[in-house]
């Protein structure tokens, strides 16, 4: 490939800005999606964004499972204390 068609590598400053943007609550998530799917993004940065999104998805799923388990435990604890005959 001729050198004029090669994309410049992502610099240290670009990585620092990318990490700072990633840490912003909603904007960071949106930018990770943009970097992951945009064809003009450096392939290394696109792979990093995809990896970050996968890790976020795994953490989200694990937290939802823990919340469901705790919620089920709390509900069954309170359900045992309710006199269900009052609802007939």
Secondary structure, 3 states (H helix, E strand, C coil): CCHHHCCCCCCHHHHHHHHHHHCCHHHHHHHHHHHHHCCCCCHHHHHHHHHHHHHHHHHHHHHHHHHHHHHHHHHHHHHHHCCHHHHC
